[in-house]
Amino acid sequence: MENKRNNLRENMKAGLSSLVRPTTETIKQPDLRTQEKPKYKTCNYITDPSRHNRLKRYATDNGMTLLQAFNEAIDLYLSDKGERYAP
């Protein structure tokens, strides 16, 4: 009787994992904290809907996100303006 009581205590200390065994191999998840996320500045802007739609279509056709297409358009615009606006 004492042996059963001790076994029960040990199982309670070990938790549920001692009673339930995994049926499949555990898959290691990549550590998401180690991946660097790009930093963005939030900017709300008002634009003509036709320009917004054109930019969305351009992004879709080139396999880009809307943010990437917008940044590319801004970079192109600023590069045409000369050295004054260079990074």
N, CA, C and O atoms as a Maestro MAE file, in Angstrom:
{
 s_m_m2io_version
 :::
 2.0.0
}

f_m_ct {
 s_m_title
 :::
 protein
 m_atom[348] {
  # First column is atom index #
  i_m_mmod_type
  r_m_x_coord
  r_m_y_coord
  r_m_z_coord
  i_m_residue_number
  s_m_chain_name
  s_m_pdb_residue_name
  s_m_pdb_atom_name
  i_m_atomic_number
  :::
  1 25 0.821 -1.190 0.000 1 A "MET " " N  " 7
  2 3 0.000 0.000 0.000 1 A "MET " " CA " 6
  3 2 0.869 1.259 0.000 1 A "MET " " C  " 6
  4 15 0.588 2.219 -0.718 1 A "MET " " O  " 8
  5 25 1.908 1.242 0.801 2 A "GLU " " N  " 7
  6 3 2.812 2.390 0.873 2 A "GLU " " CA " 6
  7 2 3.512 2.618 -0.468 2 A "GLU " " C  " 6
  8 15 3.741 3.761 -0.864 2 A "GLU " " O  " 8
  9 25 3.852 1.533 -1.164 3 A "ASN " " N  " 7
  10 3 4.513 1.639 -2.457 3 A "ASN " " CA " 6
  11 2 3.603 2.313 -3.495 3 A "ASN " " C  " 6
  12 15 4.069 3.145 -4.273 3 A "ASN " " O  " 8
  13 25 2.322 1.964 -3.511 4 A "LYS " " N  " 7
  14 3 1.372 2.576 -4.439 4 A "LYS " " CA " 6
  15 2 1.215 4.063 -4.139 4 A "LYS " " C  " 6
  16 15 1.116 4.885 -5.049 4 A "LYS " " O  " 8
  17 25 1.195 4.391 -2.867 5 A "ARG " " N  " 7
  18 3 1.048 5.790 -2.472 5 A "ARG " " CA " 6
  19 2 2.262 6.601 -2.933 5 A "ARG " " C  " 6
  20 15 2.119 7.725 -3.414 5 A "ARG " " O  " 8
  21 25 3.455 6.022 -2.782 6 A "ASN " " N  " 7
  22 3 4.674 6.701 -3.229 6 A "ASN " " CA " 6
  23 2 4.690 6.871 -4.748 6 A "ASN " " C  " 6
  24 15 5.098 7.914 -5.259 6 A "ASN " " O  " 8
  25 25 4.243 5.837 -5.466 7 A "ASN " " N  " 7
  26 3 4.177 5.936 -6.927 7 A "ASN " " CA " 6
  27 2 3.217 7.044 -7.363 7 A "ASN " " C  " 6
  28 15 3.496 7.793 -8.299 7 A "ASN " " O  " 8
  29 25 2.084 7.132 -6.668 8 A "LEU " " N  " 7
  30 3 1.122 8.169 -6.991 8 A "LEU " " CA " 6
  31 2 1.711 9.551 -6.731 8 A "LEU " " C  " 6
  32 15 1.516 10.465 -7.531 8 A "LEU " " O  " 8
  33 25 2.415 9.711 -5.644 9 A "ARG " " N  " 7
  34 3 3.055 10.994 -5.326 9 A "ARG " " CA " 6
  35 2 4.092 11.365 -6.385 9 A "ARG " " C  " 6
  36 15 4.168 12.516 -6.814 9 A "ARG " " O  " 8
  37 25 4.882 10.391 -6.797 10 A "GLU " " N  " 7
  38 3 5.902 10.654 -7.816 10 A "GLU " " CA " 6
  39 2 5.261 11.059 -9.142 10 A "GLU " " C  " 6
  40 15 5.738 11.969 -9.820 10 A "GLU " " O  " 8
  41 25 4.178 10.375 -9.502 11 A "ASN " " N  " 7
  42 3 3.491 10.721 -10.746 11 A "ASN " " CA " 6
  43 2 2.883 12.116 -10.674 11 A "ASN " " C  " 6
  44 15 2.869 12.838 -11.672 11 A "ASN " " O  " 8
  45 25 2.388 12.497 -9.522 12 A "MET " " N  " 7
  46 3 1.808 13.827 -9.368 12 A "MET " " CA " 6
  47 2 2.893 14.891 -9.437 12 A "MET " " C  " 6
  48 15 2.650 15.989 -9.936 12 A "MET " " O  " 8
  49 25 4.081 14.581 -8.943 13 A "LYS " " N  " 7
  50 3 5.188 15.532 -9.016 13 A "LYS " " CA " 6
  51 2 5.664 15.695 -10.457 13 A "LYS " " C  " 6
  52 15 5.995 16.800 -10.886 13 A "LYS " " O  " 8
  53 25 5.696 14.597 -11.196 14 A "ALA " " N  " 7
  54 3 6.181 14.638 -12.571 14 A "ALA " " CA " 6
  55 2 5.168 15.296 -13.505 14 A "ALA " " C  " 6
  56 15 5.530 15.753 -14.590 14 A "ALA " " O  " 8
  57 25 3.928 15.346 -13.099 15 A "GLY " " N  " 7
  58 3 2.918 16.004 -13.912 15 A "GLY " " CA " 6
  59 2 2.303 15.069 -14.928 15 A "GLY " " C  " 6
  60 15 2.499 13.854 -14.884 15 A "GLY " " O  " 8
  61 25 1.577 15.638 -15.817 16 A "LEU " " N  " 7
  62 3 0.839 14.882 -16.820 16 A "LEU " " CA " 6
  63 2 1.754 14.201 -17.824 16 A "LEU " " C  " 6
  64 15 1.390 13.180 -18.407 16 A "LEU " " O  " 8
  65 25 2.940 14.761 -18.029 17 A "SER " " N  " 7
  66 3 3.846 14.194 -19.027 17 A "SER " " CA " 6
  67 2 4.311 12.793 -18.649 17 A "SER " " C  " 6
  68 15 4.705 12.021 -19.523 17 A "SER " " O  " 8
  69 25 4.272 12.454 -17.381 18 A "SER " " N  " 7
  70 3 4.666 11.102 -16.989 18 A "SER " " CA " 6
  71 2 3.574 10.094 -17.316 18 A "SER " " C  " 6
  72 15 3.854 8.902 -17.445 18 A "SER " " O  " 8
  73 25 2.337 10.553 -17.451 19 A "LEU " " N  " 7
  74 3 1.232 9.653 -17.747 19 A "LEU " " CA " 6
  75 2 0.935 9.561 -19.242 19 A "LEU " " C  " 6
  76 15 0.537 8.506 -19.735 19 A "LEU " " O  " 8
  77 25 1.126 10.653 -19.953 20 A "VAL " " N  " 7
  78 3 0.800 10.704 -21.374 20 A "VAL " " CA " 6
  79 2 2.096 10.772 -22.169 20 A "VAL " " C  " 6
  80 15 2.916 11.664 -21.955 20 A "VAL " " O  " 8
  81 25 2.275 9.848 -23.067 21 A "ARG " " N  " 7
  82 3 3.464 9.809 -23.912 21 A "ARG " " CA " 6
  83 2 3.112 10.359 -25.292 21 A "ARG " " C  " 6
  84 15 2.017 10.099 -25.792 21 A "ARG " " O  " 8
  85 25 4.013 11.111 -25.916 22 A "PRO " " N  " 7
  86 3 3.721 11.606 -27.266 22 A "PRO " " CA " 6
  87 2 3.692 10.460 -28.267 22 A "PRO " " C  " 6
  88 15 4.477 9.517 -28.169 22 A "PRO " " O  " 8
  89 25 2.781 10.548 -29.227 23 A "THR " " N  " 7
  90 3 2.655 9.491 -30.232 23 A "THR " " CA " 6
  91 2 3.471 9.789 -31.478 23 A "THR " " C  " 6
  92 15 3.714 8.895 -32.290 23 A "THR " " O  " 8
  93 25 3.894 11.024 -31.636 24 A "THR " " N  " 7
  94 3 4.721 11.394 -32.779 24 A "THR " " CA " 6
  95 2 5.987 12.058 -32.277 24 A "THR " " C  " 6
  96 15 6.092 12.450 -31.114 24 A "THR " " O  " 8
  97 25 6.945 12.174 -33.185 25 A "GLU " " N  " 7
  98 3 8.175 12.850 -32.818 25 A "GLU " " CA " 6
  99 2 7.902 14.339 -32.652 25 A "GLU " " C  " 6
  100 15 7.082 14.917 -33.365 25 A "GLU " " O  " 8
  101 25 8.589 14.937 -31.718 26 A "THR " " N  " 7
  102 3 8.411 16.371 -31.523 26 A "THR " " CA " 6
  103 2 9.180 17.116 -32.607 26 A "THR " " C  " 6
  104 15 10.316 16.771 -32.930 26 A "THR " " O  " 8
  105 25 8.552 18.130 -33.155 27 A "ILE " " N  " 7
  106 3 9.156 18.941 -34.208 27 A "ILE " " CA " 6
  107 2 9.660 20.218 -33.572 27 A "ILE " " C  " 6
  108 15 8.917 20.933 -32.899 27 A "ILE " " O  " 8
  109 25 10.935 20.495 -33.795 28 A "LYS " " N  " 7
  110 3 11.498 21.717 -33.238 28 A "LYS " " CA " 6
  111 2 11.035 22.907 -34.064 28 A "LYS " " C  " 6
  112 15 11.188 22.935 -35.285 28 A "LYS " " O  " 8
  113 25 10.473 23.874 -33.383 29 A "GLN " " N  " 7
  114 3 10.049 25.102 -34.029 29 A "GLN " " CA " 6
  115 2 11.226 26.068 -34.055 29 A "GLN " " C  " 6
  116 15 11.971 26.155 -33.078 29 A "GLN " " O  " 8
  117 25 11.407 26.794 -35.151 30 A "PRO " " N  " 7
  118 3 12.493 27.783 -35.174 30 A "PRO " " CA " 6
  119 2 12.193 28.887 -34.167 30 A "PRO " " C  " 6
  120 15 11.042 29.276 -33.967 30 A "PRO " " O  " 8
  121 25 13.237 29.372 -33.550 31 A "ASP " " N  " 7
  122 3 13.081 30.423 -32.558 31 A "ASP " " CA " 6
  123 2 12.770 31.729 -33.279 31 A "ASP " " C  " 6
  124 15 13.612 32.276 -33.992 31 A "ASP " " O  " 8
  125 25 11.563 32.216 -33.086 32 A "LEU " " N  " 7
  126 3 11.121 33.407 -33.798 32 A "LEU " " CA " 6
  127 2 11.735 34.680 -33.230 32 A "LEU " " C  " 6
  128 15 11.751 35.713 -33.900 32 A "LEU " " O  " 8
  129 25 12.232 34.617 -32.022 33 A "ARG " " N  " 7
  130 3 12.809 35.804 -31.408 33 A "ARG " " CA " 6
  131 2 14.145 36.177 -32.027 33 A "ARG " " C  " 6
  132 15 14.565 37.331 -31.930 33 A "ARG " " O  " 8
  133 25 14.827 35.223 -32.665 34 A "THR " " N  " 7
  134 3 16.145 35.509 -33.219 34 A "THR " " CA " 6
  135 2 16.073 36.200 -34.577 34 A "THR " " C  " 6
  136 15 17.064 36.774 -35.029 34 A "THR " " O  " 8
  137 25 14.917 36.154 -35.232 35 A "GLN " " N  " 7
  138 3 14.796 36.766 -36.546 35 A "GLN " " CA " 6
  139 2 14.621 38.272 -36.391 35 A "GLN " " C  " 6
  140 15 13.780 38.743 -35.624 35 A "GLN " " O  " 8
  141 25 15.430 39.011 -37.134 36 A "GLU " " N  " 7
  142 3 15.349 40.468 -37.096 36 A "GLU " " CA " 6
  143 2 14.195 40.939 -37.977 36 A "GLU " " C  " 6
  144 15 14.079 40.535 -39.134 36 A "GLU " " O  " 8
  145 25 13.367 41.775 -37.430 37 A "LYS " " N  " 7
  146 3 12.280 42.351 -38.203 37 A "LYS " " CA " 6
  147 2 12.693 43.751 -38.633 37 A "LYS " " C  " 6
  148 15 13.267 44.502 -37.845 37 A "LYS " " O  " 8
  149 25 12.404 44.102 -39.877 38 A "PRO " " N  " 7
  150 3 12.762 45.459 -40.316 38 A "PRO " " CA " 6
  151 2 11.927 46.488 -39.571 38 A "PRO " " C  " 6
  152 15 10.766 46.252 -39.239 38 A "PRO " " O  " 8
  153 25 12.541 47.627 -39.318 39 A "LYS " " N  " 7
  154 3 11.842 48.692 -38.614 39 A "LYS " " CA " 6
  155 2 11.199 49.616 -39.636 39 A "LYS " " C  " 6
  156 15 11.828 50.004 -40.620 39 A "LYS " " O  " 8
  157 25 9.963 49.958 -39.399 40 A "TYR " " N  " 7
  158 3 9.222 50.830 -40.292 40 A "TYR " " CA " 6
  159 2 8.691 52.023 -39.520 40 A "TYR " " C  " 6
  160 15 8.409 51.948 -38.324 40 A "TYR " " O  " 8
  161 25 8.570 53.086 -40.219 41 A "LYS " " N  " 7
  162 3 7.928 54.279 -39.688 41 A "LYS " " CA " 6
  163 2 6.505 54.282 -40.220 41 A "LYS " " C  " 6
  164 15 6.303 54.206 -41.432 41 A "LYS " " O  " 8
  165 25 5.528 54.366 -39.352 42 A "THR " " N  " 7
  166 3 4.141 54.380 -39.767 42 A "THR " " CA " 6
  167 2 3.796 55.742 -40.355 42 A "THR " " C  " 6
  168 15 4.081 56.784 -39.765 42 A "THR " " O  " 8
  169 25 3.181 55.708 -41.520 43 A "CYS " " N  " 7
  170 3 2.859 56.960 -42.210 43 A "CYS " " CA " 6
  171 2 1.505 56.799 -42.894 43 A "CYS " " C  " 6
  172 15 1.343 55.948 -43.768 43 A "CYS " " O  " 8
  173 25 0.557 57.600 -42.505 44 A "ASN " " N  " 7
  174 3 -0.743 57.613 -43.175 44 A "ASN " " CA " 6
  175 2 -0.722 58.725 -44.208 44 A "ASN " " C  " 6
  176 15 -0.375 59.866 -43.898 44 A "ASN " " O  " 8
  177 25 -1.085 58.397 -45.409 45 A "TYR " " N  " 7
  178 3 -1.092 59.406 -46.464 45 A "TYR " " CA " 6
  179 2 -2.377 59.280 -47.268 45 A "TYR " " C  " 6
  180 15 -2.978 58.208 -47.351 45 A "TYR " " O  " 8
  181 25 -2.773 60.366 -47.841 46 A "ILE " " N  " 7
  182 3 -3.974 60.398 -48.666 46 A "ILE " " CA " 6
  183 2 -3.527 60.419 -50.120 46 A "ILE " " C  " 6
  184 15 -2.675 61.216 -50.513 46 A "ILE " " O  " 8
  185 25 -4.115 59.535 -50.905 47 A "THR " " N  " 7
  186 3 -3.762 59.472 -52.317 47 A "THR " " CA " 6
  187 2 -5.023 59.258 -53.146 47 A "THR " " C  " 6
  188 15 -6.061 58.833 -52.639 47 A "THR " " O  " 8
  189 25 -4.906 59.554 -54.391 48 A "ASP " " N  " 7
  190 3 -5.992 59.336 -55.330 48 A "ASP " " CA " 6
  191 2 -6.224 57.831 -55.458 48 A "ASP " " C  " 6
  192 15 -5.260 57.078 -55.598 48 A "ASP " " O  " 8
  193 25 -7.481 57.370 -55.414 49 A "PRO " " N  " 7
  194 3 -7.734 55.924 -55.502 49 A "PRO " " CA " 6
  195 2 -7.190 55.279 -56.770 49 A "PRO " " C  " 6
  196 15 -6.779 54.119 -56.738 49 A "PRO " " O  " 8
  197 25 -7.178 56.005 -57.883 50 A "SER " " N  " 7
  198 3 -6.666 55.408 -59.121 50 A "SER " " CA " 6
  199 2 -5.163 55.154 -59.009 50 A "SER " " C  " 6
  200 15 -4.672 54.141 -59.509 50 A "SER " " O  " 8
  201 25 -4.433 56.052 -58.365 51 A "ARG " " N  " 7
  202 3 -2.995 55.829 -58.171 51 A "ARG " " CA " 6
  203 2 -2.752 54.666 -57.221 51 A "ARG " " C  " 6
  204 15 -1.823 53.879 -57.408 51 A "ARG " " O  " 8
  205 25 -3.584 54.567 -56.214 52 A "HIS " " N  " 7
  206 3 -3.440 53.461 -55.267 52 A "HIS " " CA " 6
  207 2 -3.678 52.128 -55.971 52 A "HIS " " C  " 6
  208 15 -2.934 51.170 -55.762 52 A "HIS " " O  " 8
  209 25 -4.704 52.069 -56.794 53 A "ASN " " N  " 7
  210 3 -4.999 50.838 -57.536 53 A "ASN " " CA " 6
  211 2 -3.887 50.500 -58.519 53 A "ASN " " C  " 6
  212 15 -3.526 49.332 -58.666 53 A "ASN " " O  " 8
  213 25 -3.339 51.512 -59.196 54 A "ARG " " N  " 7
  214 3 -2.225 51.272 -60.124 54 A "ARG " " CA " 6
  215 2 -1.017 50.716 -59.381 54 A "ARG " " C  " 6
  216 15 -0.352 49.797 -59.859 54 A "ARG " " O  " 8
  217 25 -0.740 51.279 -58.214 55 A "LEU " " N  " 7
  218 3 0.394 50.808 -57.425 55 A "LEU " " CA " 6
  219 2 0.163 49.378 -56.933 55 A "LEU " " C  " 6
  220 15 1.097 48.577 -56.899 55 A "LEU " " O  " 8
  221 25 -1.080 49.053 -56.549 56 A "LYS " " N  " 7
  222 3 -1.397 47.686 -56.128 56 A "LYS " " CA " 6
  223 2 -1.216 46.702 -57.276 56 A "LYS " " C  " 6
  224 15 -0.657 45.621 -57.088 56 A "LYS " " O  " 8
  225 25 -1.692 47.079 -58.478 57 A "ARG " " N  " 7
  226 3 -1.528 46.198 -59.640 57 A "ARG " " CA " 6
  227 2 -0.058 46.010 -59.982 57 A "ARG " " C  " 6
  228 15 0.372 44.906 -60.315 57 A "ARG " " O  " 8
  229 25 0.715 47.097 -59.900 58 A "TYR " " N  " 7
  230 3 2.157 47.011 -60.157 58 A "TYR " " CA " 6
  231 2 2.816 46.049 -59.167 58 A "TYR " " C  " 6
  232 15 3.635 45.218 -59.559 58 A "TYR " " O  " 8
  233 25 2.462 46.160 -57.899 59 A "ALA " " N  " 7
  234 3 3.039 45.290 -56.874 59 A "ALA " " CA " 6
  235 2 2.661 43.835 -57.124 59 A "ALA " " C  " 6
  236 15 3.504 42.946 -57.001 59 A "ALA " " O  " 8
  237 25 1.412 43.587 -57.471 60 A "THR " " N  " 7
  238 3 0.955 42.221 -57.730 60 A "THR " " CA " 6
  239 2 1.653 41.626 -58.946 60 A "THR " " C  " 6
  240 15 2.078 40.471 -58.914 60 A "THR " " O  " 8
  241 25 1.772 42.404 -60.012 61 A "ASP " " N  " 7
  242 3 2.409 41.915 -61.236 61 A "ASP " " CA " 6
  243 2 3.883 41.594 -61.033 61 A "ASP " " C  " 6
  244 15 4.416 40.696 -61.685 61 A "ASP " " O  " 8
  245 25 4.543 42.314 -60.138 62 A "ASN " " N  " 7
  246 3 5.973 42.104 -59.909 62 A "ASN " " CA " 6
  247 2 6.266 41.248 -58.681 62 A "ASN " " C  " 6
  248 15 7.425 41.111 -58.290 62 A "ASN " " O  " 8
  249 25 5.240 40.675 -58.072 63 A "GLY " " N  " 7
  250 3 5.432 39.794 -56.923 63 A "GLY " " CA " 6
  251 2 5.971 40.518 -55.699 63 A "GLY " " C  " 6
  252 15 6.796 39.978 -54.962 63 A "GLY " " O  " 8
  253 25 5.511 41.718 -55.489 64 A "MET " " N  " 7
  254 3 5.970 42.530 -54.367 64 A "MET " " CA " 6
  255 2 4.790 42.806 -53.439 64 A "MET " " C  " 6
  256 15 3.630 42.568 -53.777 64 A "MET " " O  " 8
  257 25 5.127 43.312 -52.267 65 A "THR " " N  " 7
  258 3 4.078 43.826 -51.400 65 A "THR " " CA " 6
  259 2 3.820 45.274 -51.781 65 A "THR " " C  " 6
  260 15 4.629 45.905 -52.460 65 A "THR " " O  " 8
  261 25 2.703 45.782 -51.344 66 A "LEU " " N  " 7
  262 3 2.378 47.175 -51.635 66 A "LEU " " CA " 6
  263 2 3.402 48.104 -50.998 66 A "LEU " " C  " 6
  264 15 3.756 49.131 -51.577 66 A "LEU " " O  " 8
  265 25 3.873 47.752 -49.822 67 A "LEU " " N  " 7
  266 3 4.886 48.569 -49.145 67 A "LEU " " CA " 6
  267 2 6.184 48.607 -49.949 67 A "LEU " " C  " 6
  268 15 6.797 49.666 -50.077 67 A "LEU " " O  " 8
  269 25 6.608 47.471 -50.488 68 A "GLN " " N  " 7
  270 3 7.827 47.434 -51.295 68 A "GLN " " CA " 6
  271 2 7.664 48.270 -52.564 68 A "GLN " " C  " 6
  272 15 8.578 48.997 -52.953 68 A "GLN " " O  " 8
  273 25 6.505 48.166 -53.204 69 A "ALA " " N  " 7
  274 3 6.263 48.944 -54.421 69 A "ALA " " CA " 6
  275 2 6.233 50.435 -54.105 69 A "ALA " " C  " 6
  276 15 6.764 51.243 -54.867 69 A "ALA " " O  " 8
  277 25 5.623 50.796 -53.002 70 A "PHE " " N  " 7
  278 3 5.565 52.199 -52.606 70 A "PHE " " CA " 6
  279 2 6.963 52.732 -52.320 70 A "PHE " " C  " 6
  280 15 7.310 53.832 -52.748 70 A "PHE " " O  " 8
  281 25 7.768 51.952 -51.595 71 A "ASN " " N  " 7
  282 3 9.139 52.377 -51.299 71 A "ASN " " CA " 6
  283 2 9.968 52.510 -52.570 71 A "ASN " " C  " 6
  284 15 10.776 53.431 -52.693 71 A "ASN " " O  " 8
  285 25 9.772 51.598 -53.511 72 A "GLU " " N  " 7
  286 3 10.493 51.676 -54.786 72 A "GLU " " CA " 6
  287 2 10.110 52.941 -55.549 72 A "GLU " " C  " 6
  288 15 10.969 53.607 -56.125 72 A "GLU " " O  " 8
  289 25 8.827 53.266 -55.551 73 A "ALA " " N  " 7
  290 3 8.368 54.473 -56.245 73 A "ALA " " CA " 6
  291 2 8.929 55.728 -55.580 73 A "ALA " " C  " 6
  292 15 9.337 56.662 -56.270 73 A "ALA " " O  " 8
  293 25 8.956 55.759 -54.265 74 A "ILE " " N  " 7
  294 3 9.501 56.916 -53.546 74 A "ILE " " CA " 6
  295 2 11.000 57.042 -53.816 74 A "ILE " " C  " 6
  296 15 11.497 58.144 -54.047 74 A "ILE " " O  " 8
  297 25 11.727 55.913 -53.787 75 A "ASP " " N  " 7
  298 3 13.167 55.950 -54.071 75 A "ASP " " CA " 6
  299 2 13.439 56.468 -55.484 75 A "ASP " " C  " 6
  300 15 14.349 57.271 -55.691 75 A "ASP " " O  " 8
  301 25 12.653 56.007 -56.448 76 A "LEU " " N  " 7
  302 3 12.813 56.463 -57.826 76 A "LEU " " CA " 6
  303 2 12.536 57.963 -57.938 76 A "LEU " " C  " 6
  304 15 13.263 58.687 -58.618 76 A "LEU " " O  " 8
  305 25 11.504 58.409 -57.280 77 A "TYR " " N  " 7
  306 3 11.160 59.832 -57.313 77 A "TYR " " CA " 6
  307 2 12.273 60.673 -56.692 77 A "TYR " " C  " 6
  308 15 12.678 61.689 -57.257 77 A "TYR " " O  " 8
  309 25 12.764 60.250 -55.531 78 A "LEU " " N  " 7
  310 3 13.795 61.035 -54.853 78 A "LEU " " CA " 6
  311 2 15.141 60.972 -55.575 78 A "LEU " " C  " 6
  312 15 15.910 61.932 -55.524 78 A "LEU " " O  " 8
  313 25 15.434 59.858 -56.246 79 A "SER " " N  " 7
  314 3 16.699 59.774 -56.983 79 A "SER " " CA " 6
  315 2 16.685 60.707 -58.193 79 A "SER " " C  " 6
  316 15 17.733 61.207 -58.603 79 A "SER " " O  " 8
  317 25 15.515 60.942 -58.760 80 A "ASP " " N  " 7
  318 3 15.397 61.884 -59.880 80 A "ASP " " CA " 6
  319 2 15.570 63.329 -59.434 80 A "ASP " " C  " 6
  320 15 15.883 64.194 -60.251 80 A "ASP " " O  " 8
  321 25 15.372 63.596 -58.166 81 A "LYS " " N  " 7
  322 3 15.455 64.967 -57.658 81 A "LYS " " CA " 6
  323 2 16.883 65.412 -57.375 81 A "LYS " " C  " 6
  324 15 17.113 66.584 -57.079 81 A "LYS " " O  " 8
  325 25 17.840 64.503 -57.459 82 A "GLY " " N  " 7
  326 3 19.237 64.902 -57.331 82 A "GLY " " CA " 6
  327 2 19.845 64.590 -55.972 82 A "GLY " " C  " 6
  328 15 19.258 63.897 -55.141 82 A "GLY " " O  " 8
  329 25 21.046 65.131 -55.778 83 A "GLU " " N  " 7
  330 3 21.846 64.840 -54.590 83 A "GLU " " CA " 6
  331 2 21.246 65.392 -53.300 83 A "GLU " " C  " 6
  332 15 21.544 64.897 -52.212 83 A "GLU " " O  " 8
  333 25 20.424 66.388 -53.416 84 A "ARG " " N  " 7
  334 3 19.879 67.024 -52.222 84 A "ARG " " CA " 6
  335 2 19.110 66.035 -51.345 84 A "ARG " " C  " 6
  336 15 19.107 66.167 -50.121 84 A "ARG " " O  " 8
  337 25 18.458 65.046 -51.963 85 A "TYR " " N  " 7
  338 3 17.630 64.096 -51.226 85 A "TYR " " CA " 6
  339 2 18.280 62.722 -51.111 85 A "TYR " " C  " 6
  340 15 17.592 61.748 -50.804 85 A "TYR " " O  " 8
  341 25 19.572 62.617 -51.344 86 A "ALA " " N  " 7
  342 3 20.271 61.329 -51.256 86 A "ALA " " CA " 6
  343 2 20.336 60.889 -49.798 86 A "ALA " " C  " 6
  344 15 20.398 61.728 -48.899 86 A "ALA " " O  " 8
  345 25 20.322 59.589 -49.558 87 A "PRO " " N  " 7
  346 3 20.360 59.102 -48.164 87 A "PRO " " CA " 6
  347 2 21.675 59.384 -47.477 87 A "PRO " " C  " 6
  348 15 21.850 59.034 -46.310 87 A "PRO " " O  " 8
  :::
 }
 m_bond[347] {
  # First column is bond index #
  i_m_from
  i_m_to
  i_m_order
  :::
  1 1 2 1
  2 2 3 1
  3 3 4 2
  4 3 5 1
  5 5 6 1
  6 6 7 1
  7 7 8 2
  8 7 9 1
  9 9 10 1
  10 10 11 1
  11 11 12 2
  12 11 13 1
  13 13 14 1
  14 14 15 1
  15 15 16 2
  16 15 17 1
  17 17 18 1
  18 18 19 1
  19 19 20 2
  20 19 21 1
  21 21 22 1
  22 22 23 1
  23 23 24 2
  24 23 25 1
  25 25 26 1
  26 26 27 1
  27 27 28 2
  28 27 29 1
  29 29 30 1
  30 30 31 1
  31 31 32 2
  32 31 33 1
  33 33 34 1
  34 34 35 1
  35 35 36 2
  36 35 37 1
  37 37 38 1
  38 38 39 1
  39 39 40 2
  40 39 41 1
  41 41 42 1
  42 42 43 1
  43 43 44 2
  44 43 45 1
  45 45 46 1
  46 46 47 1
  47 47 48 2
  48 47 49 1
  49 49 50 1
  50 50 51 1
  51 51 52 2
  52 51 53 1
  53 53 54 1
  54 54 55 1
  55 55 56 2
  56 55 57 1
  57 57 58 1
  58 58 59 1
  59 59 60 2
  60 59 61 1
  61 61 62 1
  62 62 63 1
  63 63 64 2
  64 63 65 1
  65 65 66 1
  66 66 67 1
  67 67 68 2
  68 67 69 1
  69 69 70 1
  70 70 71 1
  71 71 72 2
  72 71 73 1
  73 73 74 1
  74 74 75 1
  75 75 76 2
  76 75 77 1
  77 77 78 1
  78 78 79 1
  79 79 80 2
  80 79 81 1
  81 81 82 1
  82 82 83 1
  83 83 84 2
  84 83 85 1
  85 85 86 1
  86 86 87 1
  87 87 88 2
  88 87 89 1
  89 89 90 1
  90 90 91 1
  91 91 92 2
  92 91 93 1
  93 93 94 1
  94 94 95 1
  95 95 96 2
  96 95 97 1
  97 97 98 1
  98 98 99 1
  99 99 100 2
  100 99 101 1
  101 101 102 1
  102 102 103 1
  103 103 104 2
  104 103 105 1
  105 105 106 1
  106 106 107 1
  107 107 108 2
  108 107 109 1
  109 109 110 1
  110 110 111 1
  111 111 112 2
  112 111 113 1
  113 113 114 1
  114 114 115 1
  115 115 116 2
  116 115 117 1
  117 117 118 1
  118 118 119 1
  119 119 120 2
  120 119 121 1
  121 121 122 1
  122 122 123 1
  123 123 124 2
  124 123 125 1
  125 125 126 1
  126 126 127 1
  127 127 128 2
  128 127 129 1
  129 129 130 1
  130 130 131 1
  131 131 132 2
  132 131 133 1
  133 133 134 1
  134 134 135 1
  135 135 136 2
  136 135 137 1
  137 137 138 1
  138 138 139 1
  139 139 140 2
  140 139 141 1
  141 141 142 1
  142 142 143 1
  143 143 144 2
  144 143 145 1
  145 145 146 1
  146 146 147 1
  147 147 148 2
  148 147 149 1
  149 149 150 1
  150 150 151 1
  151 151 152 2
  152 151 153 1
  153 153 154 1
  154 154 155 1
  155 155 156 2
  156 155 157 1
  157 157 158 1
  158 158 159 1
  159 159 160 2
  160 159 161 1
  161 161 162 1
  162 162 163 1
  163 163 164 2
  164 163 165 1
  165 165 166 1
  166 166 167 1
  167 167 168 2
  168 167 169 1
  169 169 170 1
  170 170 171 1
  171 171 172 2
  172 171 173 1
  173 173 174 1
  174 174 175 1
  175 175 176 2
  176 175 177 1
  177 177 178 1
  178 178 179 1
  179 179 180 2
  180 179 181 1
  181 181 182 1
  182 182 183 1
  183 183 184 2
  184 183 185 1
  185 185 186 1
  186 186 187 1
  187 187 188 2
  188 187 189 1
  189 189 190 1
  190 190 191 1
  191 191 192 2
  192 191 193 1
  193 193 194 1
  194 194 195 1
  195 195 196 2
  196 195 197 1
  197 197 198 1
  198 198 199 1
  199 199 200 2
  200 199 201 1
  201 201 202 1
  202 202 203 1
  203 203 204 2
  204 203 205 1
  205 205 206 1
  206 206 207 1
  207 207 208 2
  208 207 209 1
  209 209 210 1
  210 210 211 1
  211 211 212 2
  212 211 213 1
  213 213 214 1
  214 214 215 1
  215 215 216 2
  216 215 217 1
  217 217 218 1
  218 218 219 1
  219 219 220 2
  220 219 221 1
  221 221 222 1
  222 222 223 1
  223 223 224 2
  224 223 225 1
  225 225 226 1
  226 226 227 1
  227 227 228 2
  228 227 229 1
  229 229 230 1
  230 230 231 1
  231 231 232 2
  232 231 233 1
  233 233 234 1
  234 234 235 1
  235 235 236 2
  236 235 237 1
  237 237 238 1
  238 238 239 1
  239 239 240 2
  240 239 241 1
  241 241 242 1
  242 242 243 1
  243 243 244 2
  244 243 245 1
  245 245 246 1
  246 246 247 1
  247 247 248 2
  248 247 249 1
  249 249 250 1
  250 250 251 1
  251 251 252 2
  252 251 253 1
  253 253 254 1
  254 254 255 1
  255 255 256 2
  256 255 257 1
  257 257 258 1
  258 258 259 1
  259 259 260 2
  260 259 261 1
  261 261 262 1
  262 262 263 1
  263 263 264 2
  264 263 265 1
  265 265 266 1
  266 266 267 1
  267 267 268 2
  268 267 269 1
  269 269 270 1
  270 270 271 1
  271 271 272 2
  272 271 273 1
  273 273 274 1
  274 274 275 1
  275 275 276 2
  276 275 277 1
  277 277 278 1
  278 278 279 1
  279 279 280 2
  280 279 281 1
  281 281 282 1
  282 282 283 1
  283 283 284 2
  284 283 285 1
  285 285 286 1
  286 286 287 1
  287 287 288 2
  288 287 289 1
  289 289 290 1
  290 290 291 1
  291 291 292 2
  292 291 293 1
  293 293 294 1
  294 294 295 1
  295 295 296 2
  296 295 297 1
  297 297 298 1
  298 298 299 1
  299 299 300 2
  300 299 301 1
  301 301 302 1
  302 302 303 1
  303 303 304 2
  304 303 305 1
  305 305 306 1
  306 306 307 1
  307 307 308 2
  308 307 309 1
  309 309 310 1
  310 310 311 1
  311 311 312 2
  312 311 313 1
  313 313 314 1
  314 314 315 1
  315 315 316 2
  316 315 317 1
  317 317 318 1
  318 318 319 1
  319 319 320 2
  320 319 321 1
  321 321 322 1
  322 322 323 1
  323 323 324 2
  324 323 325 1
  325 325 326 1
  326 326 327 1
  327 327 328 2
  328 327 329 1
  329 329 330 1
  330 330 331 1
  331 331 332 2
  332 331 333 1
  333 333 334 1
  334 334 335 1
  335 335 336 2
  336 335 337 1
  337 337 338 1
  338 338 339 1
  339 339 340 2
  340 339 341 1
  341 341 342 1
  342 342 343 1
  343 343 344 2
  344 343 345 1
  345 345 346 1
  346 346 347 1
  347 347 348 2
  :::
 }
}
